Each structure stands twice: as structure tokens, then as C-alpha cells.
């Protein structure tokens, strides 16, 4: 049996983004997470005794120049070289704008495909690796015409960095369809560019491995690389873990909690359970507290205190850190306004939120903020117009609740 390891979109030395990184202990722990993920990939390649490592673009992250990045990468490739493992690499859009790509003398076990394409035999095996790199930062046209035909009677694997027919949160690069890939005659398409893992087809295999290390809450969950096993010309694939840090969303329902003591116990239990199922060494949590709770406004008033308590609970697990606390509690059914000035203000704010003019203003302001975000975060928050409208309404509702809670607290 012959094994190959497929990865892409490593974005080496790209910084992780989280409010939790204000904590110096966590910052020191994860500042090199992309390096840790790549080291794990190399570890897996050695442990599995693979016959080659496939990197389908965006090994680097942008145009930042770093001698330390180059030295780290060379050392990892040298580990593979000593084990007799070749590396097959294509350049993606981020690689094309990175000066390291063309200046570092990589070890001789690394084959970098050019913009004109090419194919290389895997040692003396009847397996051929094909690839086409980006020649520049943009590739508005399909790169499929640059691929040479598959070698007859052999296993043919093709590396391509492409957005396929388009994906939310990702710009269009080297567009093509799964049907077009399937018609090319290759046995396995080793794709890159989209950061979420997806197996698009199995006959032939069309695999987007996803990023091996998520960089923010828009790339949640444990990340992985893809291990190919080739036995008598038949290919099977499995996921292998790679991420050192994972971002996760955790919803906690407070409905059955009768008081703050019960709520704290519920939160502590939920965080312990999340830590037990963590797929990486470290988890950065965005926690959403929802459901009905009799002392809802007190929790919203004391948001800072609750955030500090939950931060401590997360730290107690030894592996979790709080990114952000979202409070979406509601009053129990049947509760009536108390007739106070604060209650009247709450009713007025609710009325204003339903006015078309206010809604349009909120949506316009939100659109301005979203336009400044990276595409993948924009897609995570508001992938379409309907989602953007819902987000604007939710933010207005949250703001009104915070004002109400603050006023109630001041009047106590």
C-alpha cells in the first residue's frame, strides 16, 4: 500500500485572531499555531511512512517577509528529506505575492510546479503527480487547459488551487466545476483555497482538505489534513488531525436554572464537557448564554462580572479560553412590565426597532462595518442579505436590552 498526505492553505505564520489573545498566557501559547499545525503534518507523514506530501497552495500568508519562516520551513522539509519523502507543491494566490516563495532555496526533495504546469513520476511507482501554480496574485481564468493529459494505465493525481464554482467568503480564483474536474480523467484532485474541508466527489476523488489550522471563529472546529491510501490502483481517504488550536461555539441554555448558583453550575458543566470533546490541544470558546432566566436583566447588567467568572471557569479546564460572551437571555413567559420609567423606555425602544426607517439605518451601518472585515469573517456573520438583515435586528435588540439592564441597575 502506498500513502500520500494532502494539505493546503497552511498560511504559515498567519496570526490567530481572537479577543482571548489579550491574555498574554494564551498569546504565548498559540502565536505559532500555524507552525505547530504544519509540524504535526510532517509528524504524520513520518509516522505513516508516506511516499509523498502534497501541498495544494497557500503555504505562505501574503507578502510578509520573514527569515524565521523560511528557516522553519526548510527545517521541516529537511526532516522529510532525511526520510526519503518528496514534497509536491503548487503556488496559490497568497504564495504568488510572498517574496519567500521565489527566494528560498528549498531542499531538493521539494518539487514546485510552475505556472505552465507539469507532471512528475512518484519514484519508480506507477503514480504521476500533476500540478499548475499561480503565476501571479490573481487567476480569473480556469487553469485546467494547462494540465497535461493523465498518463495511461497509471494512477494520476492533480494539484489545483481553485475556488471551484465559487464559495461564500472566498474570492474567485481559477474557477471550474466538479463536473469539469471529473471529466479530465485524473484519479484524485488534490485541491486547495477553500478553508472548509469537503469531499466533492469520490469517483474520481475531488477533495478540498480545508485549512489545517483555523485562524478565528469563522473557521471553527478541529482541522485536519487528508491521508490517501493507494492499494492496487484503488484510492481511499481518511482525515488526520492537524490543528493545535480550535475555535468553537458553545450554546448554554439557562432555562432550567432557578438562580445564579444553578446557572454557574450549568456553565461550569458545559465548559468541562466541551473540554473533554476537544479535538485540539487548546480551545478558544465563543459562549452564547440563551433561554429564559428569571434574573435575566441582572446578568445583563453584570455582564463584565459574568465574563470574568466564565473566563475563570474556562481556564479551570486546562484547555479552554473564553473568546467572547454573548448573552441572549429572555424573561420567563407571563412576566408583565412593572410600570416604571425603565419599563416604558423598553417599550419605546421596542417600538422604534420596528420602524422601517430605523431598520434601514441599522442595516446601512452594519453594511459599512462588514465591508471592512476579511471575506471569510463577512461570510460567517452575514452570508446573504437575509442574514445581514437578521443580524442588524439582533444587534438592535441586544443594544436595547443592555440599556434596559443598565438603567434597572442604576435605579436599584
C-alpha positions as CSV (number, residue, x, y, z in Angstrom):
1,X,0.0,0.0,0.0
2,X,1.2,3.5,-0.9
3,X,0.3,6.5,1.2
4,X,0.3,10.2,0.4
5,X,-0.7,13.2,2.6
6,X,-2.7,16.1,1.2
7,X,-2.9,19.5,2.8
8,X,-3.4,23.1,1.7
9,X,-3.9,26.7,3.0
10,X,-1.4,26.5,5.8
11,X,-0.9,30.3,5.7
12,X,2.4,29.8,7.6
13,X,2.8,32.4,10.5
14,X,-0.6,33.9,9.9
15,X,-1.7,35.3,13.2
16,X,-4.8,33.9,15.0
17,X,-7.5,36.4,15.7
18,X,-9.5,36.4,19.0
19,X,-10.3,38.7,21.8
20,X,-9.0,36.0,24.1
21,X,-5.5,36.7,22.8
22,X,-5.4,39.8,25.1
23,X,-4.4,37.2,27.7
24,X,-0.6,37.0,27.5
25,X,-0.5,33.4,28.6
26,X,-2.8,32.3,25.7
27,X,-1.0,34.6,23.3
28,X,2.3,32.9,24.1
29,X,0.7,29.5,23.7
30,X,-0.8,29.9,20.3
31,X,1.3,32.6,18.5
32,X,2.9,29.8,16.5
33,X,-0.2,27.7,15.9
34,X,0.2,27.5,12.1
35,X,3.8,26.3,12.6
36,X,2.5,23.7,15.1
37,X,-0.1,22.5,12.6
38,X,2.5,22.1,9.9
39,X,4.8,20.3,12.3
40,X,2.0,17.9,13.0
41,X,1.5,17.3,9.3
42,X,5.2,16.5,9.0
43,X,5.0,14.2,12.1
44,X,2.0,12.4,10.5
45,X,3.9,12.0,7.2
46,X,6.8,10.4,9.1
47,X,4.6,8.2,11.4
48,X,2.5,7.0,8.4
49,X,5.6,6.4,6.3
50,X,4.0,8.3,3.4
51,X,5.5,8.3,-0.1
52,X,4.9,12.0,-0.6
53,X,3.4,15.2,0.8
54,X,1.0,17.2,-1.4
55,X,0.6,20.9,-0.7
56,X,-2.1,22.5,-2.9
57,X,-1.3,26.1,-2.5
58,X,-1.1,28.9,0.1
59,X,1.7,27.5,2.1
60,X,2.6,31.2,2.9
61,X,0.4,34.0,4.0
62,X,0.6,37.2,2.0
63,X,3.7,39.4,1.2
64,X,5.2,39.5,4.7
65,X,8.9,38.7,4.5
66,X,10.3,36.5,7.4
67,X,13.7,34.8,7.5
68,X,12.4,32.8,10.5
69,X,9.5,31.5,8.5
70,X,11.9,30.4,5.8
71,X,14.3,28.7,8.3
72,X,11.4,26.9,9.9
73,X,10.0,25.6,6.6
74,X,13.4,24.5,5.4
75,X,14.0,22.5,8.7
76,X,10.6,20.7,8.3
77,X,11.3,19.9,4.7
78,X,14.7,18.6,5.7
79,X,13.0,16.2,8.2
80,X,11.1,14.7,5.2
81,X,14.2,14.7,3.0
82,X,16.1,12.6,5.6
83,X,13.2,10.1,5.5
84,X,13.2,10.0,1.7
85,X,9.8,11.7,1.4
86,X,9.3,14.1,-1.5
87,X,7.1,17.2,-1.4
88,X,5.0,18.3,-4.3
89,X,4.0,22.0,-4.1
90,X,1.9,24.4,-6.1
91,X,1.6,28.1,-5.5
92,X,-1.7,29.7,-4.6
93,X,-2.7,33.3,-4.6
94,X,-1.0,34.0,-1.3
95,X,2.2,32.3,-2.3
96,X,2.4,34.3,-5.5
97,X,2.6,37.6,-3.5
98,X,5.1,36.2,-1.0
99,X,8.8,37.0,-1.7
100,X,10.0,34.0,0.2
101,X,8.4,31.7,-2.4
102,X,10.9,32.6,-5.0
103,X,13.9,33.4,-2.8
104,X,14.4,30.4,-0.5
105,X,16.5,27.6,-1.8
106,X,14.2,24.7,-0.7
107,X,15.7,21.2,-0.2
108,X,16.0,19.1,-3.3
109,X,13.1,16.8,-2.2
110,X,10.7,19.7,-2.8
111,X,9.2,19.9,-6.3
112,X,7.5,23.2,-7.1
113,X,5.3,23.2,-10.1
114,X,5.4,26.2,-12.4
115,X,2.7,28.3,-13.9
116,X,2.9,26.3,-17.1
117,X,2.1,23.1,-15.3
118,X,3.9,19.8,-15.4
119,X,3.8,16.2,-14.1
120,X,6.3,14.2,-12.1
121,X,6.5,10.4,-11.5
122,X,6.5,9.3,-7.9
123,X,9.8,7.5,-7.8
124,X,9.6,4.3,-9.8
125,X,5.9,3.8,-8.9
126,X,3.2,3.9,-11.5
127,X,1.9,7.1,-9.9
128,X,2.1,10.5,-11.5
129,X,1.7,13.9,-9.8
130,X,0.4,16.8,-11.9
131,X,0.2,20.4,-10.9
132,X,-0.2,24.0,-12.0
133,X,0.9,27.0,-9.9
134,X,-0.5,30.5,-9.9
135,X,1.8,32.8,-12.0
136,X,0.5,35.9,-10.1
137,X,-1.8,37.0,-7.4
138,X,-4.9,36.6,-9.5
139,X,-6.2,33.8,-11.7
140,X,-9.5,34.9,-13.1
141,X,-9.5,32.1,-15.8
142,X,-9.6,28.3,-15.4
143,X,-6.2,26.6,-15.1
144,X,-7.5,23.3,-16.4
145,X,-6.2,23.8,-20.0
146,X,-2.6,23.9,-18.6
147,X,-2.8,20.3,-17.2
148,X,-1.1,17.6,-19.3
149,X,-3.3,14.5,-20.0
150,X,-3.2,11.7,-17.5
151,X,-0.7,9.0,-18.0
152,X,-2.4,5.9,-19.4
153,X,-2.5,2.9,-17.1
154,X,-1.2,4.8,-14.1
155,X,-2.7,6.5,-11.0
156,X,-2.8,10.2,-11.7
157,X,-3.1,12.8,-9.0
158,X,-3.6,16.5,-9.8
159,X,-2.9,19.5,-7.6
160,X,-5.1,22.6,-8.1
161,X,-5.7,25.8,-6.1
162,X,-9.2,26.9,-7.0
163,X,-12.4,28.4,-5.7
164,X,-14.3,25.9,-7.9
165,X,-17.6,27.4,-8.9
166,X,-17.4,29.9,-6.0
167,X,-17.7,29.8,-2.3
168,X,-19.1,32.1,0.3
169,X,-16.3,34.1,2.0
170,X,-13.8,33.4,-0.7
171,X,-12.8,35.4,-3.8
172,X,-12.9,33.7,-7.2
173,X,-9.7,32.1,-8.3
174,X,-9.0,29.6,-11.2
175,X,-12.8,28.8,-11.5
176,X,-14.0,25.4,-12.6
177,X,-16.7,22.9,-11.8
178,X,-16.6,19.5,-10.2
179,X,-18.0,18.1,-13.4
180,X,-15.2,19.6,-15.4
181,X,-12.6,18.1,-13.0
182,X,-14.3,14.7,-13.2
183,X,-14.1,14.7,-17.0
184,X,-10.3,15.3,-17.0
185,X,-9.5,11.7,-16.3
186,X,-7.5,12.1,-13.1
187,X,-7.9,9.7,-10.2
188,X,-7.6,12.3,-7.4
189,X,-7.9,16.0,-7.4
190,X,-5.9,17.5,-4.5
191,X,-7.5,20.9,-4.2
192,X,-6.8,24.0,-2.1
193,X,-8.2,27.5,-1.4
194,X,-11.4,26.9,0.5
195,X,-10.7,26.6,4.2
196,X,-13.6,24.2,5.0
197,X,-13.0,20.6,4.3
198,X,-15.2,19.0,1.8
199,X,-15.2,15.8,-0.3
200,X,-16.9,16.9,-3.5
201,X,-16.8,13.6,-5.3
202,X,-15.4,10.1,-4.9
203,X,-15.2,8.8,-8.5
204,X,-12.9,10.4,-9.1
205,X,-11.9,11.8,-5.8
206,X,-12.2,15.6,-5.6
207,X,-11.1,16.7,-2.2
208,X,-10.7,20.1,-0.5
209,X,-8.8,19.3,2.7
210,X,-9.5,22.6,4.4
211,X,-7.0,24.7,6.4
212,X,-5.0,22.6,8.9
213,X,-5.3,25.4,11.5
214,X,-8.3,27.7,11.9
215,X,-7.4,31.3,12.5
216,X,-10.6,32.8,14.0
217,X,-14.2,32.0,15.0
218,X,-15.1,32.0,11.3
219,X,-13.1,28.7,10.9
220,X,-14.4,26.7,13.8
221,X,-13.7,23.1,14.9
222,X,-10.8,20.8,14.8
223,X,-8.9,21.0,11.5
224,X,-7.2,18.2,9.5
225,X,-5.2,17.0,6.6
226,X,-6.2,14.2,4.2
227,X,-4.4,10.8,4.1
228,X,-4.6,8.9,0.8
229,X,-4.1,5.2,0.7
230,X,-3.5,3.6,-2.7
231,X,-3.9,-0.2,-3.0
232,X,-3.8,-1.8,-6.4
233,X,-4.9,1.4,-8.0
234,X,-7.8,2.0,-5.6
235,X,-7.7,5.1,-3.5
236,X,-9.3,5.6,-0.1
237,X,-9.0,8.7,2.1
238,X,-9.1,9.5,5.8
239,X,-8.9,12.6,7.9
240,X,-5.9,13.1,10.2
241,X,-5.9,15.8,12.9
242,X,-3.6,18.7,12.5
243,X,-4.8,21.8,14.4
244,X,-3.1,22.9,17.6
245,X,-5.8,25.3,18.5
246,X,-9.5,25.2,17.6
247,X,-12.3,27.8,17.8
248,X,-15.7,26.6,18.9
249,X,-19.1,28.0,19.6
250,X,-20.8,26.8,22.8
251,X,-24.5,27.4,23.4
252,X,-25.7,27.1,27.1
253,X,-29.4,27.0,27.9
254,X,-30.2,28.7,31.2
255,X,-34.0,27.8,31.1
256,X,-33.8,25.2,33.9
257,X,-31.6,27.3,36.2
258,X,-33.6,28.8,39.1
259,X,-30.9,31.2,40.3
260,X,-27.4,32.4,39.8
261,X,-25.9,29.4,41.7
262,X,-27.6,26.9,39.3
263,X,-26.5,29.0,36.3
264,X,-22.9,29.0,37.4
265,X,-23.0,25.2,37.9
266,X,-24.6,24.8,34.4
267,X,-21.9,26.9,32.8
268,X,-19.1,25.0,34.6
269,X,-20.5,21.7,33.5
270,X,-20.9,22.8,29.8
271,X,-17.3,24.0,29.7
272,X,-16.0,20.8,31.2
273,X,-17.9,18.7,28.6
274,X,-16.6,20.9,25.8
275,X,-13.0,20.4,27.0
276,X,-13.5,16.6,27.1
277,X,-14.5,16.5,23.5
278,X,-11.9,19.0,22.2
279,X,-10.0,17.7,19.2
280,X,-7.0,20.0,19.6
281,X,-4.7,21.0,22.4
282,X,-6.4,24.3,23.1
283,X,-9.9,25.6,22.5
284,X,-11.0,29.2,22.2
285,X,-14.7,29.4,23.0
286,X,-17.4,31.9,22.0
287,X,-20.1,31.2,24.5
288,X,-23.7,32.1,24.0
289,X,-26.0,32.1,27.0
290,X,-29.6,31.7,26.0
291,X,-33.0,30.6,27.3
292,X,-35.3,32.1,29.9
293,X,-34.0,33.2,33.2
294,X,-35.8,35.0,36.0
295,X,-32.9,37.3,36.8
296,X,-32.1,38.0,33.1
297,X,-31.6,41.7,33.5
298,X,-29.2,41.3,36.4
299,X,-27.0,39.0,34.3
300,X,-27.0,41.6,31.5
301,X,-26.3,44.4,33.9
302,X,-23.3,42.5,35.4
303,X,-22.0,41.3,32.1
304,X,-18.4,42.1,32.9
305,X,-18.6,40.1,36.1
306,X,-20.1,37.1,34.4
307,X,-17.5,37.3,31.7
308,X,-14.7,37.2,34.2
309,X,-16.3,34.3,36.0
310,X,-16.7,32.3,32.8
311,X,-13.1,33.1,31.8
312,X,-12.0,31.6,35.1
313,X,-14.2,28.5,34.6
314,X,-12.7,28.0,31.1
315,X,-9.2,28.3,32.5
316,X,-10.0,25.7,35.1
317,X,-10.5,23.1,32.4
318,X,-6.8,23.4,31.5
319,X,-7.5,23.7,27.8
320,X,-10.3,26.3,27.1
321,X,-10.1,30.1,26.9
322,X,-13.1,32.4,26.5
323,X,-13.1,34.5,23.3
324,X,-16.4,36.3,23.9
325,X,-19.6,36.0,25.9
326,X,-22.9,36.5,24.1
327,X,-26.0,37.0,26.3
328,X,-29.3,36.2,24.6
329,X,-31.5,35.5,27.7
330,X,-35.2,36.3,27.8
331,X,-37.7,36.8,30.6
332,X,-39.9,33.9,31.6
333,X,-43.3,33.8,29.9
334,X,-46.1,35.7,31.7
335,X,-43.9,38.4,33.2
336,X,-45.6,41.8,32.9
337,X,-44.0,45.3,32.7
338,X,-43.7,46.9,36.2
339,X,-44.9,50.3,35.0
340,X,-41.6,52.0,35.8
341,X,-39.9,54.6,33.6
342,X,-37.4,51.9,32.7
343,X,-40.2,49.6,31.5
344,X,-41.7,52.4,29.5
345,X,-38.3,53.1,27.8
346,X,-38.0,49.4,27.0
347,X,-41.4,49.5,25.3
348,X,-40.4,52.6,23.4
349,X,-37.2,51.1,22.2
350,X,-39.1,48.0,21.0
351,X,-41.4,50.2,19.0
352,X,-38.5,52.2,17.4
353,X,-36.8,48.9,16.4
354,X,-39.8,48.0,14.3
355,X,-39.9,51.3,12.3
356,X,-38.7,50.9,8.7
357,X,-36.5,54.0,8.8
358,X,-34.6,52.8,11.9
359,X,-34.2,49.3,10.4
360,X,-32.8,50.7,7.2
361,X,-30.3,52.9,9.1
362,X,-29.1,49.9,11.1
363,X,-28.7,47.8,8.0
364,X,-26.7,50.5,6.3
365,X,-24.4,51.0,9.3
366,X,-23.9,47.2,9.6
367,X,-23.0,47.0,5.9
368,X,-20.3,49.6,6.4
369,X,-18.8,47.6,9.3
370,X,-19.0,44.3,7.3
371,X,-17.2,45.8,4.3
372,X,-14.1,46.3,6.5
373,X,-13.9,42.6,7.5
374,X,-12.0,39.8,5.7
375,X,-14.2,37.9,3.3
376,X,-14.4,34.7,5.4
377,X,-15.5,36.6,8.5
378,X,-18.0,38.6,6.5
379,X,-19.4,35.3,5.2
380,X,-19.6,33.8,8.7
381,X,-21.5,36.8,10.1
382,X,-23.8,37.5,7.1
383,X,-23.5,35.2,4.1
384,X,-26.5,36.7,2.4
385,X,-28.9,39.7,2.5
386,X,-31.4,38.0,4.7
387,X,-28.7,37.0,7.3
388,X,-27.4,40.6,7.3
389,X,-31.0,41.9,8.0
390,X,-31.4,39.4,10.8
391,X,-28.0,40.4,12.3
392,X,-28.9,44.1,12.3
393,X,-32.2,43.4,14.1
394,X,-30.5,41.2,16.6
395,X,-27.8,43.8,17.3
396,X,-30.5,46.4,17.9
397,X,-32.4,44.1,20.2
398,X,-29.2,43.3,22.2
399,X,-28.4,47.0,22.5
400,X,-31.8,47.8,23.8
401,X,-31.6,45.0,26.4
402,X,-28.2,46.3,27.6
403,X,-29.5,49.8,28.0
404,X,-32.6,48.5,29.9
405,X,-30.4,46.4,32.2
406,X,-28.1,49.3,33.0
407,X,-31.0,51.6,33.8
408,X,-32.6,49.0,36.1
409,X,-29.3,48.5,37.9
410,X,-28.9,52.3,38.4
411,X,-32.4,52.6,39.8
412,X,-31.9,49.8,42.4
